[in-house]
Amino acid sequence: MTIDEHGLRRRLEETAAKASAPRFTTEDVVRQVRRRRTRFIAMAVGAVVAAGAVAVAVPVALSGKSQPMVSHAPPVPPELTYAVTVNGRTEMFPAGSSTAPRFAVTPGENLTIVVDAYVPADTTMSAVWLGITDGVLSPRPDGPANMNPILAARSGAPLGPGVHRFTLRWAVPASLRPGTSRQLAAEWAWSRSSPSRSPGESEAFIAELGIQAAPGA
């Protein structure tokens, strides 16, 4: 499938908007009200039980010398939309999707991979790495530990909202057997782009490369 840059940008924005737009029906609202009513009753009962537990726990806590441990949730990564093109075939990977698009490749095949990543509004990425993995995600502040080879890396210059294109080339190892697979992965690092988002990094599979036998093999 061939898509010009303007058309691709439009598709990315439309896909991102559809992925994030909430949809509610009358039945959804009724179910939500019922869930909230049940949750309110459960909370009321739990509050009575908790009050008794607090009465016992407070003297114990006051008598101890240790300080309570405070756990921090990991930073929530920004959701990006991707258009992945492998040897001319394009597949969309909407933000929030749990299944990466799959491409069939053959041992020894030379691939041209184009990744168009749509960074959402109010988000600034500080680094990106794109490359091949073997089923392992291992993000680190200075780049992934199990991405081999790394096909593209960019750091030191912020990547703001909009579409960012990366062109990659990879030769599928001739030693890979049909039925196995490799993954195209992307790791992003981001700075504090809003009061609600702490700096961090995350890695995700954005395409599955399934190895199949070459025609006539």
N, C-alpha and C positions, 0 to 999 in steps of 0.2 A: 504494500500500500504506500503510495506517495502522497505526502501532505506538505504544502508549502509552509513557511515559518508563520505567516499570519494565521493560516487555518489551524495549525498546531497550537498556537497560543490560545486561540478561541476555544478549541476543544479542551485544553488543559483547564482553562478558567471555568468552563461550563461543568466539567467533571468535578472539579474541586467544590464548586457551588452546590452541585447535587449531592455530593458526599456529605457536606456539612449541614445542609438545610433540614430542619426537623419536619416530620410529617405527622399530623395528629388527626384522628378521626373521632367521631362521637363515642364509639366503643372504647377507644384508647383513654378518653377523658374519664368515662365511667369506671373503667378498671383502675385508673390511677387514683380516683377518689376512694374506691373500696380499699385499695392497698394502703392509702394514707390513714383511713379509719382503723384498719387492723393494726397498722404500725403504732397509732396513737394509743390504742388499748394496751398493746404489748409494752409500750414505753411506760404507761402509768403503772402497770403491774411491776415492771422492772424497777421503777423508781422506789417503790415501797420496799422491795427486797434490798436494793442498793443502800437505802438509808440505814437499814439494820447493819449491813456489812461495814459501812463507814463508821458507825458508832463503835464497832469493835476494832477496826483497823487503825483509827486515829491514835489511840493511846499507844499502840504498838509502834506506829511510825514515829511518834514523838520520843519514844524511848531509845530508838536506834540512832546510830551515828552516820550511817551511809546516806548519800544523796540519791534521790530517784533518778533513774536513767531516762533520758528524753530521746526518742527515736525520731529520725527525720525521714520522710518519704523521699524516694529518689525523684529528681526533677522530671517533669512531664515533657517528653520531646515534642517539638512542633510536628504537625502532620503535613507531609508533602505529597503532592500528586506527581506521578511520573508518566511519561510516554517513553517506552523502550522500543527501539527499532533494532532488529538483528537481521543483517543482510537484506534490508529493504522491507521487512515485515514489521509493522508497528502494532503494539498492544498497549492499552491504557492500564495504569495501576492507580486507582483512585486513593485519596487519603483515607486512612482508616481501614482499608481492605486487608484481609488476613491471608489472601491467596495471591501469590505472585504469578504473573503470566508465564507460560511455559513455551519454550522454543526447542524444536528438534534440531540437533546438530550431529555431525558425524566425526569420527576420529580423523585428525589431520586437517580438518576444515579451517580455513582462514575466515575469521568473522570480523565484520565491521559493525560495531555496536554504537548506536547514538542514544544518549540518555538526555531527555529534556525534563528537568526538575522544576516544578512550580512551587516557589517559596511563598507562603501565605503572607497577607498583610500584617504589619506590626511585628515582623519577625526578621532578625538578622542572623545569618549563619557566619561563623568565623572560620570554618575549615570544612573540607569535604575530601573523602577518599572513596574511590570506586575501584573494584577489582573482583577477583574470583576467589571463592571459598569452597570448602568441602564440608558443608553442613554445620559449620561452627561460626558463631558470632562472638566477638571478643573486643568490644570497643574500649579504647583507651584515649586519654587526652592527647597523646602524640601519635595517634593512628592505630588501626586494628592490629591485633597480634597474630591473627590467623588468616589474613588476606594475602593470597599468593597465586599469581602476581598482583601487585597494585598497578592498575592501568591508568589511573589519573589521581592526582593529589593537588589540592590547592589550599593554602593557608596564608594568613597574614593580610589578606584583603577581604573585607566583609562582602558577603553575598546577600543583598537585600531582597525585598519582595519582587516577584516577577519570575520569568522563565530563564533558566540557566542551562546551556547546552554543553554536553561533553561528548566528544567523539573518541571511541576506544577501538583498539585492534587487538585481537587475541587469536592465536592458533590453537585449536583444540588438540591436546596431546594425542599422538597416534596410539599411545599405550592404553588409553581409556577404553573399556569394554562396553559394548552395547548393553543397555539396561541400567548403567550407572548414571550419575548426574553430577553437575557442578552448579554453583549458584553465583549469580551476579549480585554483589552486595554493595551497599552504600553506607558509609559512616559519616555522620555530620556532627560537628561541634557548634555550639551556639553560645553567645554571650547573653547577659541579662537584657532582654529586649522589652520586658514589661515588669511591673512590680510583682506579678503573679508567677513569673517564670524564672527559676534560678539557672545559672550557667550549667552546662553539662554536655554529654555526648551520648549518641545512641547509634546502633547499627541495625540494618534490616536487609533481608533478601528482597530484591526488587525484580528478579527474573530467575526462572529455573531453566537450566540448559540440560535437556535430556539427551543422552548419547544413544544414537541408533546406528544400525549397520548402514554402511554406504550402499547406494544402489548397485546391484550386481555383485555385492560381496558374498 
